[in-house]
Structure formats: C-alpha cells, structure tokens
Amino acid sequence: MDFQRLLLVIALSFVLLMLYQAWQKDYGPQPPAQIAASQAPGAAASADDLPSTATRAGAVPEMREGLASARRLHVYTDVYAVEIDTQGGDLRRADLIEYPVSIDKKDEPTRLLDDSGNLLFIAQSGLRPGSGTDAAQVPDHYAVYQAEQDEYRLADGQDQLQVRLQWRDESGVQVDKVYTFHRGSYVVDMDYTVRNQSAQPWAAHAYYQLQRQRPTESKSAFGIYTYTGGVIHGKEVKYEKIDFDAMDKNALSRPLTGGWAAMIQHYFVGAWIPPQDASHDYYSRSLGDNRYLLGMIGDGKAVAPGAEATFKARLYAGPKKQDQLGDVAEGLALTVDYGKLTFIADPIFWLMKQIHKLVGNWGWSIILLTLLIKLAFYKLSATSYRSMANMRKLTPRLTALKERYGDDRQKMNEAMMKMYKEEKINPLGGCLPILVQIPVFIALYWVLLESVELRQAPWILWINDLSAMDPYYVLPILMGISMLAQHRLNPTPMDPIQAKVMMALPIVFTVFFAFFPAGLVLYWVVNNVLSVTQQWFITRYVVKA
C-alpha cells in the first residue's frame, strides 16, 4: 500500500472512530439504568445502600430508606464551599471556588459534590456493628448527629478548620465524627472517635463510600469521550476501572491493602483513602434508579467499657492535578487518565509543565512543546519528506506507466517496483517514520485533553479558554489551510477517486476540528505549519537536485 492510501486509511479511520463515538453517545442504545427515570434525592432507594460486614463479622445487611436530609452545616475555606448534612454526617455538596463553571461565569464555582437534581454525587461514611454489638449502638450514615453551630469559616492565618459532629446512644456510647479542612488543600481528614461509657464491650467496622448517579450524558464537551465512573487501587490491584455497567452486572467484593476508591470524571475526582497499612473489603453496588455505590469497609475495632478508639480516613474531592494527587496517595495521579500511553504522556506533561514555569502561559507552552517534539523527530520527518519528494519526481513516469498498462495491475506493479529499485526509492519510506511518531502524537492528544491545568487557561487575544472551542473558528480554518498546503506538497495519487478524497480531507477535518478544544487545534496548527515548512524546503531541494 502506498503512502497516500495509508494516510487515507489512517485519516478516515480516525474520523469514523470519533464520529461513531459521538453517535453512540447521542443515538446509540442506552443501558437500562440510564433509561430509567431519575429518582428524586429524597425518595426511597430500591436496594440496600449499607455495606455488608458478612466477611468481617457475620452481620446481615438491612434494607433502609433512601437519601434523606436533616440540618445543613455550611463550611467555607479558601478552596471550598461545603455543606455537611447532620443526617449521617454526609458531605453533600462541595463547590470548588477556584474552578468556575465557565469562563463566562467566573462567580459560579464548579459543584463537584451535590445531592440535588439528576447529578447526585456525595461522600458518605459510617459505622457498622461488630460481633456482639447492637445496631442501635452504632451510627451509620442514617444516624442524626448534633453540631454546635451552623456555619464554619477558615479564618485568616488559620491553617486548619475542624467541624465536629456528635452522636450518643442511651447506653453511653459516644461517637464524634470530625472533618478537618486544610488551607489550600482538597484533602479532608475524617475521623471517628468512639468513647465507650457503657457497661458492655463495643465493636464496629468503619466504612467509606461514594454514591452517585450515572450522568445522563456520558460524553464530554466536543463529542469527545472521557471516562466517568469508578476506579479502585490497592497493593493487589493497580488502577482498575469499575464502570457503571460492571456495577449493574456484578457487585464488587474484593479485599485490598491500602489503596483508594474513587469516582472520576473529566478534570475532577472524588476519592476515599483509608489507612494504607490496613486491609479493607472494597465493594460496589447498583442501587437501581440510576444510583451506584463504590466504597470500602475495614476490620472491626473493639472498645472496652471506659476506653476509646479512633477510625481514620481521608477524602479527596477536587481537580485532577498530578503534582497534588501524587502526594495524597500512591497511584491517585493515575486518575488523570492518559490510557495505555501513560508512559509516554507523563513525560510529555512534565516537559510542558516545565515550559509553563518559564513562559507562564499554557498556549505558548503548547507551541514550544510542539516545536521540541518536532525537533526530536526532525530526522525521521526529513526521511519521510525526502521519500515523498522523490515519489513526487516520479509522478509523471508513474502516470505514463498507468497509461501504458491500463487495467493490467500485475504488469504495472512489476514495472513500478523495477522503477523504485532503479531509482533507489523505498515506497514505504514516506510512511514508516510517521508511524513511529503516531504514539507520541496520540499521547500528546490525551495530555491536552485530560490536563485540568488547561481548563479555562487563556492564550492570546480571543482565545481566553484553551479547553473551549475557538469562538471565531480561526484556528480550525488555519489548520485546514495548513492541511491543504501539505496536501499540495505530497505526490498526487494516480487513482482519481483517491485524489478527490484526499483533496476533501482538509475540508472534512476543518469542520470536525471546529468543535475541538482550542488547545488541541493549536497543537495541530503548529505541528502542520512546522511540517509544511520542513517539507517545502526538502521538496524544493530534492526536486531541483
């Protein structure tokens, strides 16, 4: 297969794949859970949302009512506006102050956690009774806590803010549920302190879970699919996705040491992180009515009369910034999902971040990064363009061969191979170097798509958000022009139909990329301009030789 046909197959395959993904999300068959009507947050759930302690203490899970609400506590830090419900002490809402919904709504923060509408996503935790302990002596996420005030604010000069909830039963068991917020951090410490002032031994297991609804529209903006769903990670399992379809089919039950359980989406993540030296049973559950659970439950702790014990965990609810996630927990940075080419994408992002430290602008960082990648592949590209230039020189002779042999393809191919051998031209020389570069370009594509650092990042003039489409379509048009220029430098296909299709590709890609984020289109424009410049010089030199 000659270079033109290979290029045609790659280009058309890419277009068809992206169009198929967009069509599937809009018009394809939806899973049963998505077809079902969304359940109002206060309605009764159709399945038990309490974790089983069967593998830990032999207890049987019970049916309970669905999400309810009591008193709301409002918490404000420098990065959060949070609401905690005294019903279960759940973290029901989390607004990310530093991440506006859009560039046009800078005063409206992104709401990552929410218990209203059809985008339920909350962080729950509680205790389950251990052996010999009555359920009434243990507060799960249905128990109603007490709090001293309704509003908590992180004061100037204050590094930590604690929100203390209290629960006690008639026998004398007291449980304090304490959230600790930190300045400049999306990590929230969550501790249970149990004081057993009863006359009997007390035992319980702590559990931590994320409850959310499947988004009614799974694709991200621009028709590009990014994963939304569950992920678990531990010493025994490294970054395993547990999507909503998998939760519908089977309930997860897996012991893991340390690790974390997360619900991820484009740019943001919510994750429970238990003590890393302890074993937990990780579980998932489909509650029906479009609701899902993902969490873990740990080994029980026994508290003698007059003694106390503490259960500890951490919650991360915020942006997927790799430098922060790596410090929170091992493997949490993998939630920035670059796919199977992570080993290439990670160093590319690191390099782009170093460039950004120097220039202070993500748009210029993309341009300089593209230039560095182009320089790294300069010799490979030169080999490719030189081969295409040589093929271009042979175009008149190849046309003559076609006229001479007509439809006798066997004789024509034999004559072509003889000509290539005489001229010392490798017909695959134009495409093999490009194939080597494809993994790097795909990895860069995912870096630009997945990196929250580029979200609402300005470049110059009218491009005030590299993660949004160019409002005036200037970059897509420039990309189309650069593709057309590159097409004119390539050898003309002998097949007239193939030639027309190749001529139409710049138009097709211009329309297609008009809906892509400006950062991605900027990369393609710069890459194409550099390619055209290099190819023009090489073609001019070879043709004149």
N, C-alpha and C positions, 0 to 999 in steps of 0.2 A: 504494500500500500504506500503510495507516495505521500509526500509531506502535506499536500493540500487536502487529501482525503482524510488523513489522520487529524489534522486540525479541524476539519469539518465535523468529524465524529465527536471529538472532544468537546467542541463548542456546542453542538446540538445536544449532546448528552447532558451537558451542564444546564442548558436552558430547559430541556424537558424535565430533568430532575427537579429543578426549582419550581417550575410550573406545576408539576404533579404534586409536590408537597403542598403548595398553596391551594390547589384544587381540592385535595383530600381534606384539608382543614376546613374549607368553606362548604364543600358539597358532598364529601365522602360520607360513608356510613359512620354514625357515631356510636360509641359503646353504650350499653344500656344505662349505666349510671349517669351519663350525660344527657340522655333523652328524658330521664325522669325529671319531674318538676322540682325546682329547688325548694328546700324546706326552710321555713322561717326559723330564725335562730332560737326562738322561744318554744318551738314545738317539740313534741316528744320524739326521741330518736327511735328507730326501728330495730336497733341492735344495742347490745351492751357496750358501753364505752369505758368500762373499768377493766384494767388488765387482770389476767388470771394469775394467781400465785400458786397454781397447781404444782408447778415444777419446783416451787420454792418452799411451800408449806402445806400443800394439800387442800387449800381453800377452794371453794367453788365460786366463780363469778356470778354476780347477781344482776338482774335487769333493773335499770333505774331510768328516771325521766331524763329528757334531753337538756340542752343548754338552757340554763336559767340565769337570772341576774338578781343581785341584791343591791348593796350600796357601792357606789363608784368612788375610788380614790384616784386623784389626779397627781401625777408626778412629772416634774419638769427639771431637766438637766440641760447642759449646753448642747447636747446632741439629740435628746429625746423629748417627746411629749407623750406620756404613757398613762393608760388607765388600767387600774387593777380592780377587779371585782371581788368584794368580800365573800361572794359565793364561790367557794373553793380556793380563793386567793389567786384566781387565774389572771394571767397577763392578757387582757382582752384587746387592747389597742396599743399600737406603737407607731407614732409619727416620727419620721426621720427628718429633723429640722434642716439639716444641711443638704438635703436632696429634694428639691422642689419637684412637683408633679411634671412640670414642663417649663421651658424657658419663658413662656408667656404667663406662667402662674407661679412666680417666684415666692409669693407669700403662702402658697398652699403646699405643705410638705407631703412627701410620699408616705402613704399609710401602709406599712408592711403587715402589721397585725391588725385584725379587725373582726368584730363579731356582728357586723350589720350587713345588710344587703345579701348579695349572692356570692361574695368572696370571703367567706368565713375562713379565718386563719388565726388561731390562738395557741398560746402556750399554757399547758395545764400540768399540774403536779399534785401529788397527794400521797397518802399512806394507806397501805392495805394490811389488814390484821394478820399477825403471825400465829403460830400454833398456841392455842390456849387463850387467845385474846379475843374478846367480843368485838364485833364490828362497830358497835356504838362507842367504843373507847378509842377509835382511830378515825381521824379526819381525812376523808378522801376529797376529791375536787367538787363534791356536792356540799360539804360542810360549810357552815356560815361562820366566818371569822369576825372578830372585833378589831377596830383600829381607833387610835386616839384622835386622829384628825382626818380631814377630807382632802387636804392639799399638802404636797411636799415639794420644796424647791431647793435646788442646789445653789447655795449662796456663793457670792464672790469670795474667792480664796479658799473655798471648801472643796476638797478632793473627793469626798465620798458622801453619799446620801443613803440613809437606811430607812426602809419602810417596814415597820413591824406589825404583823397581824397575830392575833392571839385567839386560841381556841381552848376550851377546857370542858371536861365532862363531869358528871355528878360524882364519880368515884375519886376524883382528884388528879386525873391525868391532865397535864397542861402542855400544849404544843404551841411554840412560837414559830411562825413562818416569816422569815426575814429576807427581803430583797435588798441587795446592796448595789447601788449605781455608782459608777466611777466617772470622773471628769474626762471628757474626750474619748470615752470608750463605749463600744457597743456590747461589751461583756457585762452581764448582770449576774452577780453571785446570788444563789438562792439556798438558804439553809433552813433546816428544821431542827429546832432544839426541843427535845422532849424531857419533861420533868415528871417523873412518876411519883406522885404523892399519895397514891392509893396503897391499899394493903396487899395487893396481889402483883406478881410479876407481869410485865407488859412486853409485848413483842410486835414488831411491824416491819414491813418492807416499804421502801420509798420507790415511787415510780414517777417518771417524767415523760410527757407525751406532747406531740404536736397534733392538733386537729385542724383540718382544713377541707375546703370543698375543691373539687376538680374545677379549674377555670372553664367557663362555658366556651372560651375561645383559646385554644392551646398555643396558637402561633403568636410570635412576637410581631412587632411592627414590621412593615415592609414585606409581609408574607414569608419571613424567614423563621424557620422553626428553631426554637431553643428549648431545652428540656425544662419542664416544670413537673416536679414530683418528688418522691422520697429518695433518700440516699442513706446507707449505713456504712460505717467504717469501724474497724477494730483491728486488733493484732492478728486475728484469724482471717479476716475478710478485709480487703483493701478496696474501698470506694465501690460499693455495689449499689446500683440503682434499683429502687423498688417503686416502679411506676404504678399509677392508679389501676391499670388493667391487671397487673400482677396482684394487687391487693384485692381486687374483685374475685380473682380466681382462687387464691390461697392466702390464708392468714399466716404471716411470717412468725416463726418462733425459733430463735437462734441464740445460743449463748455466745457472748463475745467478751473479751477482756478489754477494758478501757473503751476507747473509740468515741463515737458520737452518732446521733441520729438527726437527720436534717430534712427539711422541706426546702427545695431550692427553686428559684425562678430566675428569669433574666435579670441580672445585675444584683439581686438580693438573696439572702438566705436566713433562715431561722433554724437554729440547731441547739439541742440539749447535749451537754457534755458532762458525763458522770465522772466520778473519780477514776483516774486512769490505771490504778493498780487493782481495781476490783472487777469481778465478773458480774455481768448483767444479762438478763434474758431480753433480747430485742424482739419486739413484736410489731405487727401491723394488723389493721382490721378495717374492713369495709363496713360502715355503719348503715349503708343504704341511703337513699335520698341524697346521693352525691357527696357524702361525708366520709372522711378517711382519717385513721389514726396511725401514727408511727411513733414509737417510743421504746422505753426500756424500764425494767423493774429489777431491783437489786436484791442481794441477800438480806435476810432479816437481821434486826438488832434486838437483843433482849435487854430490858431495863428493869433492874430490881427495884423493889419499893424504896423510895428515898433517893434513888440515883437519877442520873440524866444521861442522855445520849444525843448525838448530832448526826444528821444526814446532810451531805453537801453535794451540790451540783452547780453547773454554770449554764447560763443561756446566752447564746449569741444571736442577736436579731439586728441585722444591718447590711451594709453593702459588701459585695464580694471583692474586697481589697486584699490582694495577695499578701502584702507585707504585714498586714494586721492578722489575717487568718492564720498564717503560719505560726505566729506567736501564741495564738489561742489554744490550738490543739494540733497534734500531728495529723497530717492528711487533710485538714479542713480547707487548705488552699486549693485542693482538687475540685472544690465546688465551682471554681472558675473553670468551667468545663470546656477544655480545648479538644476533647475527643482523643482519638488514638494517636494524634500527632502532638501530644502534650510535650514529649521530649524535645521537639523542635520549637514548639510555640513558647515554652517557658524562657529559653534564652533569647528569643526574639523580643518578648515583652520586657525582659530585663534590660536589653540593649535600648529599646525605645524609652524606657523609664530613665536610663542614664542620660540619654539625649535630652529628655524633657527637663532634667535638672539643670542642664546648661542653657537651653533656649527658653524654657518657661512657657511653651505653647505646644499643645498636642498636635496641631495642624502641621507646624514646621517639623515637629518630631517625626511625623509620618513621612514627610518629604525626605528628610535626611536619612531615615531608616531605609526607605526605598532606594535611595542613592547608594547606601552602603551595601545593601543586598545585591544591587545591580553590579557594583564593583566586584563583589565576591564571585559573581558568576560571569564576569566580563569575558574571560577566555572561552568558556562554554558557549556563551551567546555569540561571540565572534566566529567560532567554528560553525555554528548553526547558520548565521547570516552569510558567511562566506560560501557555504554549501548552496544556500538559496540563490546567491548571486551567480554562482556557476550554473545552476539549473536555469536561471533566467537567460543566461547567454545561449543555452541550448534550445530555448523555446522555438526559434524558427526551424531548427533542424528536426525537433520532435514533431512540429506541425507538418513538416514535409513527409516524415515517416507515416504519419496518420493518413495523409492523402494517398501515399503510395500503396499502403497495405489495406486501407479501407477497414472492413469488418474482420479481417483475419488477425485476431488479437494475439494468437500464438507467435506468428512471424513478427508482428510489431514488437512484442515484448522481447523476443530474441534480438531484434535489431537495436532496441533501446539499451539492453544490457551490454551489448557489444560496444555501443557508443559510450556508455558510462565507463566501461573498462578502458577504452582508448583514451578518454579524457581524464581518467583517474578521479572520477566523481562517485561518491557514495550517495545514492538517492535517499538513504535514511540519515545522512549526516545533518540534515536540517531539523529533524525532529527528536533525535536521541538526546542531544543536550537539553532541549526544552523539557523532555520527560523527566530528566534528573531534577529540574528545578520545580516541578509541579508540587511535590510535598511541601517545599518551603513556602510557596505561594498560598497553598491551602491553609497551612499553619498560620500564616500572617493574616489571612482572611478571618480565621476564628479569633485571633488576638484582637483584631479591630472590632469584631462583633461582640465579644464577650467582656471586654475590659470596661468596668464601671468608670474608670478614670476618664474615658472619652465621653461618658454620658453628660450631655449639656455643656461640653467643652467648646469654647469658641475658637475660631481660627482668625480670619480677617474679613473685613467688610461685611457682606450679607451672611456669611457663614458663621452664625453665632451658636450652633449646636452641631458638632461633628457626628452625633448619634442620630440626627434627624435628616430627612431628605433635603436636598438643595431646593429652596422655595422658588427659585427662578430657573432651575434646570440648566444652569450654566455649566457646571461640572459634567453632567451626563452628555451634553452637546459637545463639549471639548473632548470627552472620551470617544464619542462617535467619530469625530473628525480625526483623532489620532489613529483609530482603528482603520479608517478609510485610507489614511496615508500609508499605514503599514501594509494594507492590502495591495496598494499600488506598487509597493516595492517587492512583493512576493511574485514568484513565477505565475503566469496566467495558466489556470487549469485548461487542459485540452478539451475536456468534456464541457460543452456549452451550458448544460443544466447546472453542473457543479460550479461553473464560473458565475452564473447568475445567483446561486445560493450564497456563494462566498461574498458577492457584492452586496447582498441583502443583510448579511450578518451585522455590519456596523449599525444599520438602522434598527435591527431587532434588539441588539444589546443596548443601544441608546435609550430605547423605550423601556427596556427591562431595568436598566440601572437608574432610571429616573426616580424610582421608588426605593432605591437603596440609601442607607445612611451616607451622609456626605463624606465621612472619614474613609469609607470603603471606596467610594468613587474617586476621591482624591488620590488614594494609592494607585488605582488603575490608570488614572490620567498621567500621573508622574511616571509610572512604570512604562506606559505606552510611549510617552514623549522621549524618554531615555532610549527605549528600544528603537524607535523610529530614527532618532539621531545617530545611534550606533550603526544601524542597518544601512542608513543612507550613505554614510562615509565608506563602509565596507563595500556596498554595492557599486558606488562610484569608482572606487579603486580597482575592484575586480573587473568590472565591465570595461574599463579603459586599459586594463593590462593586456 
